[in-house]
Protein backbone atom coordinates (compact mmCIF):
# COMPACT_ATOMS: atom_id res chain seq x y z
CA UNK A 1 0.00 0.00 0.00
CA UNK A 2 1.36 3.38 -0.98
CA UNK A 3 0.98 6.41 1.28
CA UNK A 4 0.45 10.04 0.33
CA UNK A 5 1.58 12.44 3.06
CA UNK A 6 1.27 16.22 3.43
CA UNK A 7 3.08 18.02 6.25
CA UNK A 8 3.54 14.79 8.20
CA UNK A 9 -0.16 13.85 8.00
CA UNK A 10 -1.34 10.78 6.09
CA UNK A 11 -3.80 11.83 3.37
CA UNK A 12 -4.32 8.52 1.56
CA UNK A 13 -3.40 4.86 1.78
CA UNK A 14 -4.13 2.60 -1.18
CA UNK A 15 -2.52 0.78 -4.09
CA UNK A 16 -3.67 3.21 -6.79
CA UNK A 17 -1.68 6.24 -5.61
CA UNK A 18 0.62 7.34 -8.42
CA UNK A 19 4.26 6.60 -7.52
CA UNK A 20 5.27 10.24 -7.97
CA UNK A 21 2.69 11.26 -5.33
CA UNK A 22 3.56 8.51 -2.85
CA UNK A 23 5.72 9.28 0.15
CA UNK A 24 6.36 5.60 0.82
CA UNK A 25 4.64 2.38 1.83
CA UNK A 26 2.30 1.68 4.71
CA UNK A 27 3.89 -1.10 6.76
CA UNK A 28 0.62 -2.08 8.45
CA UNK A 29 1.36 -0.86 11.95
CA UNK A 30 -0.61 1.90 13.59
CA UNK A 31 -1.19 3.40 17.00
CA UNK A 32 -4.48 5.13 17.70
CA UNK A 33 -5.50 7.33 20.59
CA UNK A 34 -8.57 6.38 22.60
CA UNK A 35 -10.77 9.11 21.11
CA UNK A 36 -10.27 7.56 17.63
CA UNK A 37 -11.07 3.96 18.55
CA UNK A 38 -14.83 4.14 17.92
CA UNK A 39 -14.22 5.66 14.50
CA UNK A 40 -11.58 3.02 13.73
CA UNK A 41 -13.95 0.22 14.75
CA UNK A 42 -16.73 1.64 12.56
CA UNK A 43 -14.36 1.94 9.59
CA UNK A 44 -13.12 -1.63 10.10
CA UNK A 45 -16.68 -2.98 10.24
CA UNK A 46 -17.68 -0.95 7.19
CA UNK A 47 -14.76 -2.38 5.21
CA UNK A 48 -15.46 -5.97 6.24
CA UNK A 49 -19.14 -5.63 5.28
CA UNK A 50 -18.41 -3.90 1.97
CA UNK A 51 -16.09 -6.24 0.12
CA UNK A 52 -12.82 -5.33 1.82
CA UNK A 53 -12.38 -8.51 3.87
CA UNK A 54 -8.83 -9.00 2.50
CA UNK A 55 -7.95 -5.34 2.93
CA UNK A 56 -10.02 -4.13 5.86
CA UNK A 57 -7.21 -2.64 7.98
CA UNK A 58 -5.70 -0.39 5.31
CA UNK A 59 -9.20 0.43 4.04
CA UNK A 60 -10.24 1.57 7.52
CA UNK A 61 -7.12 3.69 7.98
CA UNK A 62 -7.68 5.26 4.56
CA UNK A 63 -11.28 6.11 5.54
CA UNK A 64 -10.07 7.68 8.78
CA UNK A 65 -7.68 9.92 6.82
CA UNK A 66 -10.68 11.73 5.39
CA UNK A 67 -11.63 13.43 8.65
CA UNK A 68 -8.84 12.70 11.17
CA UNK A 69 -5.23 13.73 11.39
CA UNK A 70 -3.16 10.57 11.29
CA UNK A 71 0.52 11.38 11.70
CA UNK A 72 3.19 9.44 9.88
CA UNK A 73 6.17 7.87 11.61
CA UNK A 74 9.06 7.35 9.21
CA UNK A 75 11.03 4.11 9.27
CA UNK A 76 13.80 5.15 6.86
CA UNK A 77 17.00 3.26 7.52
CA UNK A 78 15.47 0.87 10.04
CA UNK A 79 15.85 -2.84 9.31
CA UNK A 80 12.64 -4.52 8.17
CA UNK A 81 11.20 -7.48 6.34
CA UNK A 82 7.78 -8.39 4.95
CA UNK A 83 6.37 -11.48 6.62
CA UNK A 84 3.81 -13.38 4.56
CA UNK A 85 4.81 -17.00 5.13
CA UNK A 86 6.37 -19.12 7.90
CA UNK A 87 9.73 -19.10 6.12
CA UNK A 88 9.64 -15.27 6.15
CA UNK A 89 9.17 -15.35 9.90
CA UNK A 90 12.11 -17.72 10.29
CA UNK A 91 14.27 -15.44 8.15
CA UNK A 92 13.19 -12.44 10.23
CA UNK A 93 14.09 -14.22 13.45
CA UNK A 94 17.45 -15.42 12.08
CA UNK A 95 18.59 -12.28 10.24
CA UNK A 96 16.51 -9.27 11.14
CA UNK A 97 16.62 -9.69 14.90
CA UNK A 98 20.41 -9.67 14.80
CA UNK A 99 20.37 -6.52 12.63
CA UNK A 100 17.98 -4.77 15.00
CA UNK A 101 20.21 -5.55 17.98
CA UNK A 102 23.22 -4.14 16.11
CA UNK A 103 21.19 -1.03 15.21
CA UNK A 104 20.20 -0.44 18.83
CA UNK A 105 23.71 -0.84 20.25
C-alpha positions as CSV (number, residue, x, y, z in Angstrom):
1,X,0.0,0.0,0.0
2,X,1.4,3.4,-1.0
3,X,1.0,6.4,1.3
4,X,0.4,10.0,0.3
5,X,1.6,12.4,3.1
6,X,1.3,16.2,3.4
7,X,3.1,18.0,6.2
8,X,3.5,14.8,8.2
9,X,-0.2,13.9,8.0
10,X,-1.3,10.8,6.1
11,X,-3.8,11.8,3.4
12,X,-4.3,8.5,1.6
13,X,-3.4,4.9,1.8
14,X,-4.1,2.6,-1.2
15,X,-2.5,0.8,-4.1
16,X,-3.7,3.2,-6.8
17,X,-1.7,6.2,-5.6
18,X,0.6,7.3,-8.4
19,X,4.3,6.6,-7.5
20,X,5.3,10.2,-8.0
21,X,2.7,11.3,-5.3
22,X,3.6,8.5,-2.8
23,X,5.7,9.3,0.2
24,X,6.4,5.6,0.8
25,X,4.6,2.4,1.8
26,X,2.3,1.7,4.7
27,X,3.9,-1.1,6.8
28,X,0.6,-2.1,8.5
29,X,1.4,-0.9,11.9
30,X,-0.6,1.9,13.6
31,X,-1.2,3.4,17.0
32,X,-4.5,5.1,17.7
33,X,-5.5,7.3,20.6
34,X,-8.6,6.4,22.6
35,X,-10.8,9.1,21.1
36,X,-10.3,7.6,17.6
37,X,-11.1,4.0,18.6
38,X,-14.8,4.1,17.9
39,X,-14.2,5.7,14.5
40,X,-11.6,3.0,13.7
41,X,-14.0,0.2,14.7
42,X,-16.7,1.6,12.6
43,X,-14.4,1.9,9.6
44,X,-13.1,-1.6,10.1
45,X,-16.7,-3.0,10.2
46,X,-17.7,-1.0,7.2
47,X,-14.8,-2.4,5.2
48,X,-15.5,-6.0,6.2
49,X,-19.1,-5.6,5.3
50,X,-18.4,-3.9,2.0
51,X,-16.1,-6.2,0.1
52,X,-12.8,-5.3,1.8
53,X,-12.4,-8.5,3.9
54,X,-8.8,-9.0,2.5
55,X,-8.0,-5.3,2.9
56,X,-10.0,-4.1,5.9
57,X,-7.2,-2.6,8.0
58,X,-5.7,-0.4,5.3
59,X,-9.2,0.4,4.0
60,X,-10.2,1.6,7.5
61,X,-7.1,3.7,8.0
62,X,-7.7,5.3,4.6
63,X,-11.3,6.1,5.5
64,X,-10.1,7.7,8.8
65,X,-7.7,9.9,6.8
66,X,-10.7,11.7,5.4
67,X,-11.6,13.4,8.7
68,X,-8.8,12.7,11.2
69,X,-5.2,13.7,11.4
70,X,-3.2,10.6,11.3
71,X,0.5,11.4,11.7
72,X,3.2,9.4,9.9
73,X,6.2,7.9,11.6
74,X,9.1,7.3,9.2
75,X,11.0,4.1,9.3
76,X,13.8,5.2,6.9
77,X,17.0,3.3,7.5
78,X,15.5,0.9,10.0
79,X,15.9,-2.8,9.3
80,X,12.6,-4.5,8.2
81,X,11.2,-7.5,6.3
82,X,7.8,-8.4,4.9
83,X,6.4,-11.5,6.6
84,X,3.8,-13.4,4.6
85,X,4.8,-17.0,5.1
86,X,6.4,-19.1,7.9
87,X,9.7,-19.1,6.1
88,X,9.6,-15.3,6.1
89,X,9.2,-15.3,9.9
90,X,12.1,-17.7,10.3
91,X,14.3,-15.4,8.2
92,X,13.2,-12.4,10.2
93,X,14.1,-14.2,13.4
94,X,17.4,-15.4,12.1
95,X,18.6,-12.3,10.2
96,X,16.5,-9.3,11.1
97,X,16.6,-9.7,14.9
98,X,20.4,-9.7,14.8
99,X,20.4,-6.5,12.6
100,X,18.0,-4.8,15.0
101,X,20.2,-5.6,18.0
102,X,23.2,-4.1,16.1
103,X,21.2,-1.0,15.2
104,X,20.2,-0.4,18.8
105,X,23.7,-0.8,20.3
